[in-house]
Amino acid sequence: MSIFSFVKEAGEKLIDLLTPGNANASEQLKEHISKVGLGNPNVQATVDGDKVTVTGEVASQEEKEKILLAVGNIAGVGSVDDQITVTGPVVKAATFVTVVKGDTLSAISLRVYGDANKYQKIFEANKPMLKDVNKIYPGQSLRIPE
């Protein structure tokens, strides 16, 4: 359980999500998680300013990380408080990188693995949020598996 920081100005724009007093914020976040292809996990989310707290249970560390990234990569979200419990086997958490201007998955792969050709590993680790290896943007956070 920890707090992850995100680039507040980057990410998908969800209208009214972070409006103070938005009683539907939790439902909007669950819809967003489902829309990016992560199904309908047993999680709840609350919004307080630019911080989103996510609670609940998921089956794997990978699912948890993808949910945190899906929520954090929304414009206006500055941090995500991870209160999600993993019910399946405990595995080592992936690391995260923030995309900078001019980055490609190959460049990130070269930087973290020492091999630009391992970009597909990063792409697969970030599916279904990433749909194209050429569609990443500055400020976006990505999972980097071992």
MOWO-V790719 format. One record per residue. RES is the residue in three letters. SS is DSSP state (@ for helix, = for strand, . for the rest). OMEGA is omega as a letter, one per 30 degrees, with the letter a starting at -180 (NA if undefined). Layout:
RES:SS:OMEGA / RES:SS:OMEGA
This chain:
MET:.:a / SER:=:l / ILE:=:l / PHE:=:l / SER:=:l / PHE:.:l / VAL:.:a / LYS:.:a / GLU:.:a / ALA:.:l / GLY:.:a / GLU:=:a / LYS:.:l / LEU:.:a / ILE:.:l / ASP:.:a / LEU:.:a / LEU:.:l / THR:.:l / PRO:.:l / GLY:.:l / ASN:.:a / ALA:.:a / ASN:.:a / ALA:@:a / SER:@:l / GLU:@:l / GLN:@:l / LEU:@:l / LYS:@:l / GLU:@:l / HIS:@:l / ILE:@:l / SER:@:a / LYS:@:l / VAL:@:l / GLY:@:a / LEU:@:l / GLY:.:a / ASN:.:a / PRO:.:a / ASN:=:l / VAL:=:l / GLN:=:a / ALA:=:l / THR:=:a / VAL:=:l / ASP:=:a / GLY:.:l / ASP:.:l / LYS:=:l / VAL:=:l / THR:=:a / VAL:=:l / THR:=:l / GLY:=:a / GLU:=:l / VAL:=:a / ALA:.:a / SER:.:l / GLN:@:l / GLU:@:l / GLU:@:l / LYS:@:a / GLU:@:l / LYS:@:l / ILE:@:l / LEU:@:l / LEU:@:l / ALA:@:l / VAL:@:a / GLY:@:a / ASN:.:l / ILE:=:l / ALA:.:l / GLY:.:l / VAL:.:a / GLY:.:l / SER:=:l / VAL:=:l / ASP:=:a / ASP:=:l / GLN:=:a / ILE:=:l / THR:=:l / VAL:=:a / THR:.:a / GLY:.:a / PRO:.:l / VAL:.:l / VAL:.:a / LYS:.:l / ALA:.:l / ALA:.:l / THR:=:a / PHE:=:l / VAL:=:l / THR:=:a / VAL:.:l / VAL:.:a / LYS:.:l / GLY:.:l / ASP:.:l / THR:.:l / LEU:@:l / SER:@:l / ALA:@:l / ILE:@:l / SER:@:l / LEU:@:a / ARG:@:a / VAL:@:a / TYR:@:a / GLY:.:a / ASP:.:a / ALA:@:a / ASN:@:l / LYS:@:a / TYR:@:a / GLN:@:l / LYS:@:l / ILE:@:l / PHE:@:a / GLU:@:a / ALA:@:a / ASN:.:l / LYS:.:g / PRO:.:a / MET:.:l / LEU:.:a / LYS:.:a / ASP:.:a / VAL:.:a / ASN:.:a / LYS:.:l / ILE:.:a / TYR:.:l / PRO:.:a / GLY:.:l / GLN:.:l / SER:=:a / LEU:=:l / ARG:=:l / ILE:=:l / PRO:.:l / GLU:.:NA
